[in-house]
Amino acid sequence: MQSALCIAGGGCVRTKIVELRKAHRISQTELANAVGVTRQTITSIEVEKYTASLVLAYKIAKYFGKSIEEVFDFSEVEGE
Amino acid sequence: MEDFKRKLRSRITYGIAYGLLVLLVMCIAWITEIEDHATSFALGFSCGILLVVIAYILKCRSALKSEDKLRALYIEETDERQKHIGERVGATGINISIAVFSLAMLISNYYSPIVFFTLLAVTLFIVLLKSMLILYYAKRI
């Protein structure tokens, strides 16, 4: 299941952070420490309350060894 | 992380300097036996801020002694969601302040000219400050 992430001033993208975290068996705290944010920030991104910056999106994608597009699905905003 | 350590050390220095300044002012007030309401309030207010500064100095010192605490403090201070919340709170706070002071100013005009002009000055100051900040950040960003 993918969760939607609303972008400020635009539509929404989907993120696979929850799935990737479960696949890698890491907690929100571990991911947060690895990318240099608080656990609450990861929670907010996962529950679609907060929009990750480009830098944070890059760090999260790099942590999972994937590209940004593989973690964040921009298909819904491409047509805008 | 070295930059952050330097930043913490300079904050500790500024905090200690503030503490010494408050102590100096308190000593002067004690020696000269100034006991008016305004000075007492100013000293009490400064001491209140000093307590917060002391708590922050202890937090910084503790962080400088432990790498884990240092990283936790760094994350706490640089977390982009916290920064975003701070920016939203600041922007919303200024707008609410302008609205509340404007309303209070209009109402106070019926009761007290002194309060009216005081609130007018405060409201104009906040509007001016907001305008200047908008111009400043429009050029910087």
Backbone of each chain as ProteinMPNN parsed JSONL, in Angstrom:
{"seq_chain_A": "MQSALCIAGGGCVRTKIVELRKAHRISQTELANAVGVTRQTITSIEVEKYTASLVLAYKIAKYFGKSIEEVFDFSEVEGE", "coords_chain_A": {"N_chain_A": [[0.838, -1.198, 0.0], [0.569, 2.206, -0.855], [1.284, 5.458, 0.415], [-0.179, 8.737, 0.202], [1.488, 11.815, -0.561], [1.283, 15.118, -0.041], [2.215, 17.87, -1.995], [3.438, 21.126, -1.406], [1.616, 23.716, -2.851], [0.942, 22.216, -5.057], [-0.037, 19.047, -6.587], [-0.347, 15.677, -5.475], [2.138, 13.302, -4.47], [3.082, 9.873, -4.32], [4.46, 7.856, -1.707], [6.849, 5.329, -0.92], [7.914, 4.801, 1.505], [7.106, 3.537, 3.92], [6.762, 0.87, 3.12], [9.356, 0.27, 2.216], [10.775, 0.612, 4.536], [9.753, -1.422, 6.108], [10.525, -3.613, 4.594], [13.276, -3.455, 4.819], [13.46, -3.804, 7.467], [13.683, -1.735, 9.419], [13.353, 0.777, 11.95], [11.335, 3.766, 12.432], [12.805, 5.581, 13.921], [15.447, 4.76, 13.463], [15.691, 5.262, 10.72], [15.213, 7.999, 10.752], [17.418, 8.945, 12.258], [19.441, 8.228, 10.52], [19.037, 9.853, 8.289], [19.112, 12.332, 9.372], [16.946, 13.705, 10.645], [14.104, 14.302, 12.862], [12.235, 11.669, 14.518], [9.556, 12.246, 14.438], [9.298, 13.708, 12.108], [9.653, 11.803, 10.095], [7.424, 10.249, 10.678], [5.371, 12.109, 10.115], [5.724, 12.431, 7.358], [5.12, 9.884, 6.496], [2.434, 9.643, 7.26], [1.297, 11.465, 5.654], [1.204, 14.173, 6.361], [3.184, 15.985, 6.146], [5.351, 17.539, 3.785], [8.183, 16.308, 2.295], [11.372, 17.862, 1.839], [13.332, 18.458, -1.146], [15.979, 17.773, -0.672], [15.782, 16.146, 1.619], [14.192, 14.112, 0.573], [15.975, 13.082, -1.276], [17.988, 12.149, 0.446], [16.6, 10.142, 1.834], [15.942, 8.4, -0.247], [18.518, 7.693, -1.076], [19.422, 6.394, 1.176], [17.977, 4.042, 1.097], [19.102, 3.003, -1.108], [18.061, 3.651, -3.576], [16.588, 5.47, -6.376], [15.144, 8.794, -6.34], [12.717, 8.744, -7.684], [11.992, 6.107, -7.421], [11.267, 5.886, -4.809], [9.519, 7.959, -4.323], [6.534, 8.533, -5.955], [5.815, 10.3, -8.707], [3.807, 10.334, -10.572], [1.184, 11.289, -10.472], [1.4, 14.042, -10.506], [2.556, 14.688, -12.85], [0.976, 15.346, -15.064], [0.119, 17.912, -14.554]], "CA_chain_A": [[0.0, 0.0, 0.0], [1.328, 3.438, -0.897], [0.6, 6.583, 1.041], [-0.078, 9.956, -0.6], [2.253, 12.906, 0.05], [0.87, 16.348, -0.718], [3.285, 18.849, -2.21], [2.966, 22.501, -1.25], [1.337, 24.416, -4.102], [0.733, 21.299, -6.178], [-0.838, 17.863, -6.312], [0.229, 14.746, -4.505], [2.952, 12.173, -4.933], [2.991, 8.769, -3.382], [5.762, 7.443, -1.186], [6.935, 3.913, -0.538], [8.809, 4.751, 2.68], [6.643, 2.52, 4.883], [7.066, -0.458, 2.558], [10.804, 0.09, 2.192], [11.216, 0.469, 5.924], [9.384, -2.774, 6.557], [11.355, -4.567, 3.849], [14.636, -3.39, 5.382], [13.299, -4.036, 8.905], [14.239, -0.644, 10.227], [12.321, 1.589, 12.605], [11.295, 5.179, 12.047], [13.921, 6.246, 14.62], [16.7, 4.438, 12.757], [15.69, 6.002, 9.453], [15.326, 9.424, 11.1], [18.817, 9.213, 12.635], [20.301, 8.063, 9.349], [18.887, 10.974, 7.35], [19.294, 13.581, 10.109], [15.719, 14.412, 11.053], [13.496, 13.669, 14.033], [11.305, 10.578, 14.205], [8.256, 12.86, 14.136], [9.296, 14.128, 10.694], [9.401, 10.593, 9.301], [6.007, 9.903, 10.907], [4.526, 13.061, 9.383], [5.814, 12.13, 5.919], [4.412, 8.617, 6.266], [0.978, 9.804, 7.399], [0.886, 12.473, 4.667], [0.963, 15.495, 6.942], [4.304, 16.872, 5.835], [6.009, 17.339, 2.496], [9.645, 16.265, 2.425], [12.097, 18.726, 0.904], [14.067, 17.704, -2.166], [17.194, 17.242, -0.035], [15.403, 15.02, 2.479], [13.74, 13.037, -0.32], [17.21, 12.501, -1.827], [18.665, 11.388, 1.514], [15.818, 8.93, 2.112], [16.115, 7.501, -1.397], [19.906, 7.209, -1.054], [19.534, 5.455, 2.299], [17.436, 2.753, 0.657], [19.818, 2.606, -2.316], [17.157, 3.8, -4.719], [16.474, 6.835, -6.885], [13.99, 9.486, -5.751], [11.499, 8.279, -8.371], [11.624, 4.771, -6.934], [10.689, 6.032, -3.461], [8.386, 8.882, -4.455], [5.879, 8.354, -7.25], [5.327, 11.615, -9.148], [2.933, 10.163, -11.744], [-0.052, 12.084, -10.349], [1.649, 15.475, -10.744], [3.183, 14.872, -14.157], [0.04, 15.947, -16.015], [-0.307, 19.261, -14.138]], "C_chain_A": [[0.874, 1.25, 0.0], [0.548, 4.544, -0.215], [0.818, 7.847, 0.215], [0.673, 11.036, 0.153], [1.937, 14.182, -0.702], [2.029, 17.324, -0.811], [2.701, 20.239, -2.08], [2.788, 23.155, -2.608], [1.108, 23.492, -5.281], [-0.119, 20.113, -5.78], [-0.155, 16.976, -5.302], [1.129, 13.727, -5.187], [2.787, 11.067, -3.904], [4.387, 8.384, -2.927], [5.716, 5.982, -0.743], [7.792, 3.736, 0.711], [8.402, 3.645, 3.657], [7.022, 1.121, 4.396], [8.571, -0.75, 2.597], [11.359, -0.119, 3.604], [10.931, -0.939, 6.441], [10.247, -3.823, 5.881], [12.773, -4.617, 4.412], [14.65, -3.637, 6.891], [13.982, -2.96, 9.75], [13.091, 0.193, 10.792], [12.353, 3.028, 12.076], [12.483, 5.927, 12.674], [15.241, 5.999, 13.9], [16.8, 5.212, 11.448], [15.905, 7.497, 9.723], [16.774, 9.782, 11.448], [19.737, 9.153, 11.421], [20.222, 9.257, 8.402], [18.925, 12.334, 8.048], [18.048, 14.389, 10.367], [15.158, 13.724, 12.296], [12.544, 12.55, 13.58], [9.944, 11.132, 13.799], [8.162, 13.29, 12.671], [9.001, 12.932, 9.783], [7.931, 10.182, 9.436], [5.1, 10.805, 10.075], [4.548, 12.799, 7.88], [5.001, 10.873, 5.615], [2.893, 8.767, 6.357], [0.444, 10.987, 6.569], [0.561, 13.842, 5.255], [2.041, 16.487, 6.537], [4.947, 16.5, 4.508], [7.518, 17.37, 2.68], [10.28, 17.212, 1.418], [12.83, 17.833, -0.098], [15.307, 17.038, -1.555], [16.856, 16.027, 0.828], [14.938, 13.836, 1.643], [14.954, 12.309, -0.903], [17.906, 11.622, -0.785], [17.943, 10.078, 1.801], [16.018, 7.914, 0.987], [17.51, 6.876, -1.379], [20.084, 6.173, 0.047], [19.047, 4.064, 1.889], [18.122, 2.246, -0.62], [18.964, 2.684, -3.548], [17.182, 5.238, -5.217], [15.23, 7.472, -6.252], [12.691, 8.973, -6.364], [11.047, 6.902, -7.896], [10.982, 4.821, -5.546], [9.437, 6.911, -3.514], [7.823, 8.771, -5.874], [5.235, 9.68, -7.678], [4.316, 11.524, -10.293], [1.68, 11.044, -11.677], [0.166, 13.57, -10.604], [2.244, 15.741, -12.128], [2.282, 15.587, -15.148], [-0.329, 17.386, -15.694], [0.457, 20.369, -14.853]], "O_chain_A": [[1.823, 1.339, 0.779], [-0.682, 4.574, -0.255], [1.871, 8.016, -0.401], [0.521, 11.168, 1.367], [2.285, 14.315, -1.876], [2.733, 17.571, 0.168], [1.607, 20.512, -2.575], [3.708, 23.151, -3.426], [1.082, 23.961, -6.419], [-0.831, 20.15, -4.776], [0.526, 17.448, -4.392], [0.903, 13.343, -6.335], [2.399, 11.311, -2.761], [5.366, 8.557, -3.653], [4.698, 5.481, -0.264], [8.332, 2.657, 0.952], [9.251, 2.908, 4.159], [7.534, 0.299, 5.157], [9.002, -1.846, 2.955], [12.275, -0.911, 3.826], [11.756, -1.554, 7.117], [10.656, -4.802, 6.506], [13.392, -5.679, 4.475], [15.71, -3.674, 7.515], [14.75, -3.254, 10.666], [12.018, 0.3, 10.198], [13.278, 3.434, 11.372], [13.086, 6.793, 12.04], [16.054, 6.911, 13.745], [17.855, 5.747, 11.108], [16.667, 8.167, 9.026], [17.294, 10.799, 10.988], [20.688, 9.926, 11.308], [21.219, 9.631, 7.784], [18.787, 13.371, 7.398], [18.077, 15.618, 10.316], [15.671, 12.692, 12.73], [12.115, 12.499, 12.427], [9.264, 10.576, 12.937], [7.09, 13.244, 12.068], [8.217, 13.027, 8.839], [7.28, 9.819, 8.457], [4.177, 10.33, 9.413], [3.526, 12.926, 7.206], [4.29, 10.805, 4.612], [2.153, 8.107, 5.628], [-0.686, 11.44, 6.752], [-0.26, 14.58, 4.711], [1.825, 17.698, 6.584], [5.071, 15.327, 4.156], [8.066, 18.358, 3.17], [9.801, 17.355, 0.293], [12.93, 16.62, 0.083], [15.638, 15.897, -1.877], [17.548, 15.01, 0.782], [15.248, 12.687, 1.96], [14.963, 11.082, -1.011], [18.35, 10.513, -1.081], [18.573, 9.037, 1.989], [16.235, 6.728, 1.234], [17.667, 5.683, -1.635], [20.808, 5.193, -0.125], [19.622, 3.048, 2.279], [17.765, 1.192, -1.147], [19.114, 1.88, -4.468], [17.733, 6.12, -4.559], [14.377, 6.777, -5.702], [11.693, 8.789, -5.667], [9.863, 6.572, -7.961], [10.246, 3.913, -5.159], [8.439, 6.644, -2.845], [8.551, 8.901, -6.858], [4.246, 10.122, -7.094], [4.002, 12.537, -10.918], [1.178, 11.492, -12.708], [-0.791, 14.289, -10.891], [2.412, 16.895, -12.523], [2.763, 16.352, -15.984], [-1.024, 18.027, -16.482], [0.209, 21.549, -14.607]]}, "seq_chain_B": "MEDFKRKLRSRITYGIAYGLLVLLVMCIAWITEIEDHATSFALGFSCGILLVVIAYILKCRSALKSEDKLRALYIEETDERQKHIGERVGATGINISIAVFSLAMLISNYYSPIVFFTLLAVTLFIVLLKSMLILYYAKRI", "coords_chain_B": {"N_chain_B": [[29.846, 18.785, 11.823], [31.632, 19.997, 13.517], [31.343, 22.711, 13.125], [28.885, 23.116, 14.316], [29.54, 22.515, 16.937], [31.248, 24.656, 17.487], [29.395, 26.689, 17.285], [27.748, 26.099, 19.472], [29.562, 26.48, 21.556], [30.042, 29.225, 21.312], [27.508, 30.157, 21.895], [27.307, 29.405, 24.559], [29.261, 31.077, 25.616], [28.106, 33.621, 25.092], [25.853, 33.335, 26.678], [26.96, 33.14, 29.262], [28.104, 35.666, 29.381], [25.807, 37.23, 29.342], [24.692, 36.437, 31.782], [26.613, 37.413, 33.591], [26.309, 40.122, 33.111], [23.7, 40.57, 34.017], [24.081, 39.97, 36.717], [25.858, 42.031, 37.389], [24.248, 44.304, 36.981], [22.339, 43.79, 38.915], [23.885, 43.974, 41.222], [24.624, 46.676, 41.108], [22.106, 47.845, 41.38], [21.515, 46.964, 43.924], [23.564, 48.122, 45.491], [23.152, 50.866, 45.021], [20.681, 51.044, 46.051], [18.248, 51.061, 44.641], [14.846, 50.789, 44.389], [12.526, 50.993, 42.955], [9.411, 50.325, 41.211], [9.645, 49.824, 38.414], [12.39, 49.176, 38.022], [12.639, 46.963, 39.691], [10.896, 45.218, 38.386], [12.176, 44.98, 35.897], [14.572, 43.748, 36.683], [13.615, 41.364, 37.764], [12.46, 40.258, 35.489], [14.748, 39.985, 33.87], [16.119, 38.109, 35.409], [14.429, 35.921, 35.173], [14.725, 35.337, 32.445], [17.399, 34.713, 32.579], [17.367, 32.283, 33.963], [16.3, 30.585, 32.037], [18.337, 30.8, 30.158], [20.472, 29.68, 31.602], [19.578, 27.032, 31.831], [19.676, 26.332, 29.138], [22.409, 26.62, 28.643], [23.422, 24.543, 30.228], [22.346, 22.407, 28.841], [23.692, 22.648, 26.4], [26.36, 22.289, 27.242], [26.231, 19.692, 28.165], [25.686, 18.415, 25.753], [28.038, 18.909, 24.382], [29.758, 17.223, 25.657], [29.015, 14.683, 25.032], [28.808, 12.658, 22.201], [26.495, 11.448, 21.209], [24.425, 12.918, 22.391], [25.047, 15.352, 21.304], [24.582, 14.951, 18.569], [21.856, 14.42, 18.696], [20.887, 16.897, 19.601], [21.695, 18.46, 17.466], [20.15, 17.402, 15.38], [17.655, 18.009, 16.411], [17.721, 20.8, 16.27], [18.119, 21.311, 13.583], [16.176, 20.037, 12.179], [14.023, 19.768, 9.445], [11.225, 19.813, 9.456], [10.609, 20.915, 11.947], [11.698, 23.448, 11.562], [10.04, 24.325, 9.536], [7.601, 24.366, 10.893], [8.199, 26.381, 12.74], [8.496, 28.572, 11.012], [5.913, 28.77, 9.977], [4.468, 29.27, 12.32], [5.56, 31.742, 13.056], [4.802, 33.41, 10.858], [1.978, 33.166, 10.885], [1.506, 34.013, 13.484], [2.274, 36.737, 13.445], [0.345, 37.789, 11.691], [-2.034, 37.255, 13.115], [-1.509, 38.772, 15.395], [-1.513, 41.383, 14.308], [-4.2, 41.573, 13.518], [-5.561, 41.255, 16.009], [-4.49, 43.371, 17.572], [-5.309, 45.515, 16.014], [-8.091, 45.383, 16.22], [-8.36, 45.699, 18.993], [-7.333, 48.251, 19.185], [-9.244, 49.785, 17.803], [-11.46, 49.435, 19.481], [-10.47, 50.456, 21.901], [-10.31, 53.138, 21.366], [-12.724, 54.256, 22.026], [-12.63, 54.463, 24.733], [-10.044, 55.157, 25.913], [-7.681, 57.523, 24.987], [-4.89, 57.33, 25.327], [-4.313, 54.594, 25.504], [-5.282, 53.92, 23.005], [-3.481, 55.286, 21.2], [-1.127, 54.046, 21.927], [-1.599, 51.361, 21.2], [-1.969, 51.809, 18.495], [0.584, 52.618, 17.715], [2.003, 50.256, 18.282], [0.739, 48.457, 16.519], [1.328, 49.65, 14.035], [4.086, 49.394, 14.107], [4.406, 46.593, 14.029], [3.271, 46.028, 11.51], [5.021, 47.453, 9.893], [7.402, 46.124, 10.46], [6.81, 43.57, 9.466], [6.523, 44.181, 6.737], [9.111, 45.021, 6.134], [10.531, 42.685, 6.621], [9.445, 41.038, 4.658], [10.389, 42.308, 2.336], [13.143, 42.018, 2.803], [13.539, 39.196, 2.822], [12.57, 38.627, 0.287], [14.551, 39.602, -1.308], [16.712, 38.105, -0.446], [16.078, 35.396, -0.829]], "CA_chain_B": [[29.501, 18.815, 13.251], [32.566, 20.921, 14.19], [30.717, 24.045, 13.055], [27.819, 23.128, 15.323], [30.223, 22.586, 18.251], [31.7, 26.051, 17.648], [28.181, 27.483, 17.511], [27.326, 25.857, 20.857], [30.531, 27.138, 22.449], [29.819, 30.68, 21.303], [26.242, 30.397, 22.611], [27.627, 29.314, 25.993], [29.982, 32.317, 25.955], [27.126, 34.711, 25.135], [24.99, 33.09, 27.838], [27.716, 33.519, 30.464], [28.234, 37.136, 29.344], [24.498, 37.77, 29.745], [24.561, 36.175, 33.218], [27.475, 38.353, 34.305], [25.702, 41.45, 32.958], [22.548, 40.618, 34.934], [24.645, 40.042, 38.078], [26.424, 43.372, 37.55], [23.123, 45.245, 37.124], [21.725, 43.512, 40.223], [24.79, 44.528, 42.244], [24.499, 48.141, 41.051], [20.785, 48.181, 41.944], [21.585, 46.681, 45.367], [24.458, 49.122, 46.119], [22.525, 52.198, 44.94], [19.396, 50.91, 46.756], [17.111, 51.408, 43.771], [13.774, 49.828, 44.682], [11.261, 51.384, 42.32], [8.675, 49.225, 40.576], [10.166, 49.544, 37.065], [13.684, 48.487, 38.133], [12.38, 45.632, 40.262], [10.301, 44.383, 37.334], [13.222, 44.718, 34.895], [15.504, 42.764, 37.259], [12.898, 40.087, 37.85], [12.325, 39.785, 34.1], [16.089, 39.548, 33.441], [16.443, 36.872, 36.14], [13.617, 34.86, 34.547], [15.409, 34.969, 31.195], [18.671, 34.091, 32.975], [17.103, 30.875, 34.307], [16.171, 29.87, 30.752], [19.689, 30.778, 29.568], [21.266, 28.697, 32.361], [19.105, 25.695, 31.425], [20.18, 26.081, 27.778], [23.864, 26.438, 28.756], [23.635, 23.18, 30.739], [22.01, 21.501, 27.737], [24.794, 22.745, 25.434], [27.551, 21.682, 27.856], [25.991, 18.247, 28.165], [25.806, 17.959, 24.368], [29.446, 18.974, 23.974], [30.491, 16.134, 26.312], [28.582, 13.384, 24.506], [28.55, 12.69, 20.753], [25.099, 11.072, 20.968], [23.591, 14.072, 22.746], [25.362, 16.414, 20.341], [23.863, 14.642, 17.323], [20.424, 14.585, 18.985], [20.622, 18.344, 19.647], [21.87, 18.954, 16.095], [18.949, 16.992, 14.632], [16.539, 18.789, 16.981], [17.799, 22.197, 15.833], [18.152, 21.459, 12.124], [15.091, 19.262, 11.586], [13.321, 20.661, 8.517], [9.813, 19.963, 9.849], [10.593, 21.882, 13.058], [11.937, 24.763, 10.965], [8.814, 24.649, 8.801], [6.609, 24.725, 11.916], [8.61, 27.687, 13.258], [8.186, 29.598, 10.011], [4.446, 28.917, 9.911], [4.041, 29.901, 13.573], [5.963, 33.146, 12.976], [3.969, 34.125, 9.882], [0.601, 33.206, 11.384], [1.517, 34.816, 14.715], [2.31, 38.165, 13.086], [-0.965, 38.155, 11.122], [-3.026, 37.26, 14.203], [-1.191, 39.934, 16.235], [-1.99, 42.596, 13.624], [-5.665, 41.569, 13.58], [-6.003, 41.457, 17.4], [-4.135, 44.736, 17.997], [-6.158, 46.461, 15.264], [-9.428, 45.342, 16.836], [-8.23, 46.312, 20.328], [-7.107, 49.685, 18.963], [-10.537, 50.391, 17.443], [-12.323, 49.433, 20.675], [-9.9, 51.337, 22.936], [-10.529, 54.543, 20.974], [-13.949, 54.728, 22.69], [-12.411, 54.562, 26.18], [-8.822, 55.834, 26.365], [-6.805, 57.96, 23.899], [-3.506, 56.871, 25.57], [-4.264, 53.181, 25.091], [-5.486, 53.914, 21.547], [-2.245, 55.659, 20.497], [-0.122, 53.003, 22.212], [-1.902, 50.217, 20.339], [-1.731, 52.251, 17.11], [2.044, 52.565, 17.512], [2.408, 48.842, 18.266], [0.232, 47.863, 15.274], [2.123, 50.178, 12.92], [5.42, 48.799, 14.205], [4.352, 45.194, 13.559], [3.036, 46.06, 10.061], [6.278, 47.913, 9.288], [8.363, 45.025, 10.623], [6.435, 42.518, 8.52], [6.834, 44.667, 5.388], [10.566, 45.018, 5.972], [10.973, 41.284, 6.544], [9.059, 40.533, 3.329], [11.354, 42.879, 1.377], [14.458, 41.43, 3.079], [13.597, 37.802, 2.369], [12.335, 38.598, -1.162], [15.859, 39.832, -1.937], [17.661, 37.052, -0.052], [15.721, 34.052, -1.328]], "C_chain_B": [[30.419, 19.758, 14.045], [32.011, 22.345, 14.212], [29.654, 24.186, 14.139], [28.412, 23.223, 16.728], [30.672, 24.016, 18.527], [30.517, 26.958, 17.972], [27.712, 27.337, 18.964], [28.251, 26.556, 21.845], [30.312, 28.647, 22.485], [28.501, 31.026, 22.006], [26.476, 30.356, 24.124], [28.318, 30.601, 26.446], [29.007, 33.493, 26.072], [26.21, 34.582, 26.363], [25.668, 33.51, 29.137], [27.852, 35.043, 30.54], [26.924, 37.792, 29.798], [24.3, 37.616, 31.264], [25.37, 37.158, 34.052], [26.896, 39.771, 34.264], [24.521, 41.623, 33.922], [23.038, 40.749, 36.381], [25.176, 41.438, 38.382], [25.312, 44.401, 37.805], [22.451, 45.054, 38.486], [22.565, 44.105, 41.359], [24.666, 46.05, 42.299], [23.178, 48.576, 41.701], [20.782, 47.995, 43.467], [22.402, 47.748, 46.096], [23.774, 50.496, 46.156], [21.13, 52.218, 45.574], [18.206, 51.397, 45.923], [16.023, 50.361, 43.996], [12.444, 50.223, 44.045], [10.673, 50.207, 41.541], [9.283, 48.825, 39.231], [11.467, 48.759, 37.129], [13.495, 47.072, 38.682], [11.823, 44.691, 39.206], [11.358, 43.993, 36.309], [14.198, 43.661, 35.403], [14.868, 41.381, 37.355], [12.766, 39.44, 36.477], [13.664, 39.228, 33.599], [16.486, 38.241, 34.119], [15.669, 35.683, 35.561], [14.274, 34.367, 33.272], [16.718, 34.248, 31.52], [18.48, 32.612, 33.326], [16.99, 30.023, 33.043], [17.546, 29.723, 30.104], [20.555, 29.737, 30.271], [20.879, 27.271, 31.958], [19.662, 25.34, 30.042], [21.699, 25.858, 27.792], [24.173, 25.015, 29.228], [23.37, 22.145, 29.644], [23.156, 21.469, 26.715], [26.048, 22.059, 25.968], [27.432, 20.157, 27.843], [26.16, 17.673, 26.757], [27.262, 17.939, 23.909], [30.268, 17.833, 24.579], [30.144, 14.768, 25.733], [28.209, 13.504, 23.029], [27.09, 12.382, 20.435], [24.166, 12.253, 21.251], [23.806, 15.225, 21.771], [24.584, 16.192, 19.045], [22.356, 14.836, 17.514], [20.038, 16.07, 18.988], [20.718, 18.952, 18.249], [20.626, 18.645, 15.26], [17.754, 17.823, 15.093], [16.531, 20.223, 16.436], [17.738, 22.362, 14.325], [17.024, 20.704, 11.433], [14.21, 20.161, 10.72], [11.843, 20.832, 8.851], [9.679, 20.975, 10.987], [10.787, 23.3, 12.538], [10.674, 25.253, 10.252], [7.721, 25.096, 9.776], [6.913, 26.126, 12.465], [8.259, 28.817, 12.305], [6.68, 29.858, 9.942], [3.915, 29.637, 11.143], [4.355, 31.4, 13.534], [5.05, 33.945, 12.06], [2.534, 34.264, 10.386], [0.499, 34.102, 12.614], [1.484, 36.304, 14.423], [0.938, 38.602, 12.562], [-2.048, 38.231, 12.203], [-2.795, 38.471, 15.109], [-1.722, 41.216, 15.615], [-3.516, 42.693, 13.742], [-6.158, 41.901, 14.997], [-5.708, 42.887, 17.868], [-5.002, 45.777, 17.276], [-7.541, 46.538, 15.895], [-9.403, 46.026, 18.207], [-8.073, 47.826, 20.213], [-8.436, 50.398, 18.67], [-11.456, 50.485, 18.665], [-11.81, 50.437, 21.718], [-10.12, 52.815, 22.637], [-11.772, 55.131, 21.649], [-13.713, 55.01, 24.179], [-11.199, 55.405, 26.579], [-7.93, 56.225, 25.18], [-5.367, 57.453, 24.068], [-3.336, 55.424, 25.095], [-4.396, 53.086, 23.572], [-4.18, 54.206, 20.809], [-1.124, 54.645, 20.745], [-0.334, 51.806, 21.286], [-1.683, 50.554, 18.861], [-0.242, 52.147, 16.783], [2.522, 51.113, 17.405], [1.985, 48.188, 16.944], [1.052, 48.347, 14.082], [3.527, 49.58, 12.919], [5.417, 47.37, 13.642], [4.159, 45.15, 12.038], [4.326, 46.464, 9.34], [7.325, 46.802, 9.322], [8.088, 43.915, 9.616], [6.809, 42.925, 7.095], [8.337, 44.62, 5.13], [11.108, 43.598, 5.846], [10.627, 40.673, 5.186], [10.054, 41.03, 2.284], [12.724, 42.235, 1.53], [14.557, 40.014, 2.506], [13.328, 37.668, 0.872], [13.659, 38.809, -1.902], [16.827, 38.684, -1.656], [17.364, 35.716, -0.68], [15.441, 34.12, -2.829]], "O_chain_B": [[30.04, 20.255, 15.105], [32.184, 23.082, 15.182], [29.535, 25.225, 14.789], [27.875, 23.909, 17.597], [30.509, 24.531, 19.634], [30.609, 27.861, 18.803], [27.329, 28.316, 19.605], [27.805, 27.142, 22.832], [30.383, 29.272, 23.544], [28.394, 32.076, 22.64], [25.92, 31.161, 24.872], [28.013, 31.146, 27.506], [29.069, 34.265, 27.029], [25.846, 35.573, 26.995], [25.057, 34.143, 29.998], [27.732, 35.635, 31.612], [26.932, 38.776, 30.537], [23.813, 38.524, 31.937], [24.903, 37.67, 35.07], [26.976, 40.518, 35.238], [24.361, 42.668, 34.553], [22.493, 41.524, 37.166], [24.979, 41.967, 39.476], [25.408, 45.24, 38.7], [22.045, 46.021, 39.13], [22.035, 44.66, 42.322], [24.611, 46.643, 43.377], [23.134, 49.54, 42.465], [20.144, 48.752, 44.199], [22.012, 48.224, 47.162], [23.807, 51.195, 47.169], [20.478, 53.261, 45.631], [17.292, 52.049, 46.429], [16.265, 49.169, 43.81], [11.376, 49.843, 44.524], [11.36, 49.226, 41.255], [9.423, 47.637, 38.937], [11.647, 47.791, 36.39], [14.107, 46.116, 38.204], [12.211, 43.526, 39.126], [11.439, 42.836, 35.896], [14.607, 42.778, 34.649], [15.502, 40.366, 37.064], [12.937, 38.23, 36.325], [13.72, 38.159, 32.992], [17.106, 37.374, 33.504], [16.197, 34.575, 35.472], [14.376, 33.164, 33.029], [17.103, 33.3, 30.835], [19.338, 31.785, 33.017], [17.503, 28.907, 32.976], [17.883, 28.667, 29.57], [21.289, 28.995, 29.618], [21.742, 26.413, 31.768], [20.068, 24.204, 29.799], [22.216, 25.02, 27.053], [25.072, 24.361, 28.7], [24.075, 21.142, 29.535], [23.538, 20.405, 26.23], [26.722, 21.332, 25.237], [28.39, 19.439, 27.555], [26.708, 16.584, 26.584], [27.669, 17.064, 23.145], [31.345, 17.509, 24.079], [30.888, 13.804, 25.918], [27.394, 14.347, 22.654], [26.51, 12.965, 19.519], [23.255, 12.55, 20.479], [22.881, 15.973, 21.454], [24.001, 17.125, 18.493], [21.666, 15.342, 16.63], [18.999, 16.452, 18.449], [19.941, 19.835, 17.886], [20.117, 19.499, 14.535], [16.948, 18.279, 14.282], [15.47, 20.789, 16.173], [17.352, 23.421, 13.83], [16.932, 20.734, 10.206], [13.708, 21.185, 11.186], [11.263, 21.879, 8.564], [8.756, 21.79, 10.997], [10.137, 24.237, 13.0], [10.294, 26.42, 10.348], [7.009, 26.069, 9.526], [6.011, 26.948, 12.634], [7.789, 29.877, 12.72], [6.233, 31.002, 9.862], [3.038, 30.495, 11.047], [3.53, 32.225, 13.925], [4.578, 35.021, 12.427], [1.947, 35.345, 10.322], [-0.464, 34.853, 12.771], [0.754, 37.052, 15.073], [0.431, 39.657, 12.943], [-2.872, 39.146, 12.209], [-3.747, 39.121, 15.541], [-2.313, 42.045, 16.307], [-4.055, 43.761, 14.03], [-7.058, 42.723, 15.169], [-6.558, 43.535, 18.479], [-5.379, 46.792, 17.861], [-8.092, 47.624, 16.081], [-10.286, 46.815, 18.543], [-8.602, 48.584, 21.026], [-8.714, 51.467, 19.213], [-12.142, 51.488, 18.86], [-12.588, 51.165, 22.334], [-10.118, 53.645, 23.546], [-11.871, 56.345, 21.827], [-14.502, 55.712, 24.811], [-11.293, 56.258, 27.462], [-7.47, 55.351, 24.445], [-4.693, 57.174, 23.077], [-2.38, 55.077, 24.401], [-3.719, 52.284, 22.929], [-3.806, 53.469, 19.897], [-0.279, 54.417, 19.88], [0.606, 51.301, 20.672], [-1.268, 49.702, 18.076], [0.144, 51.655, 15.722], [3.34, 50.783, 16.547], [2.763, 47.461, 16.327], [1.429, 47.553, 13.219], [4.089, 49.295, 11.861], [6.307, 46.99, 12.881], [4.792, 44.348, 11.352], [4.678, 45.889, 8.309], [8.038, 46.57, 8.346], [9.007, 43.386, 8.992], [7.345, 42.118, 6.335], [8.781, 44.23, 4.05], [12.024, 43.339, 5.066], [11.402, 39.896, 4.629], [10.51, 40.256, 1.441], [13.394, 41.937, 0.542], [15.512, 39.672, 1.809], [13.792, 36.716, 0.244], [13.864, 38.265, -2.987], [17.652, 38.33, -2.499], [18.281, 34.974, -1.032], [15.125, 33.103, -3.445]]}, "name": "protein", "num_of_chains": 2, "seq": "MQSALCIAGGGCVRTKIVELRKAHRISQTELANAVGVTRQTITSIEVEKYTASLVLAYKIAKYFGKSIEEVFDFSEVEGEMEDFKRKLRSRITYGIAYGLLVLLVMCIAWITEIEDHATSFALGFSCGILLVVIAYILKCRSALKSEDKLRALYIEETDERQKHIGERVGATGINISIAVFSLAMLISNYYSPIVFFTLLAVTLFIVLLKSMLILYYAKRI"}
